[in-house]
Amino acid sequence: MINYDLTKIKALVFDVDGVLSGETIYLHPNGEPMRSVNIKDGYALQLAVKCGLHVAIITGGNTEAVRKRYEGLGVKDVYLAAAVKTKEYAHLKEKYGLKDEEILYMGDDIPDYEVMRLCGLPCCPADAAPEIKEVATYISHRIGGHGCGRDVVEQVLRAQGKWMSHEKAFGW
């Protein structure tokens, strides 16, 4: 369980490689990197969007497949080719008037370190780099690409009374 007041969370921000996809990237013969994604992570992300949370992707990767995947789930803020992730993080904060303590960020490796030091709730998958585990408030029991995103989203939505709240999420 996450030891944080999850009712404060207004934004969920995720890295892709090593978090929402596994740490192995397959290369297509044309040179395009190919990723596998977890269906349950996807379900949780689109549910979070429908429940009114800001969901964002900040990744160093730069493939249209990533953009299409997450925009297809309703994620409006997909930052690709993020060399210095603190820039995109600052833009997201300003765009929605967010405070650091209202943001959960999940990363797994050194490029995520500085953002994780800024956000209110730094999280990581079980197989994150040791340096990332040191700054994480919550380490998921799931590894990257295998449901760690679902783990944190579900905990936030449950704490906010939005998990399995179909009338809010789907208009039922």
Order of alpha helices (4+ residues) and beta strands (2+ residues): beta-beta-beta-alpha-beta-alpha-beta-alpha-beta-alpha-beta-alpha-beta-alpha-alpha
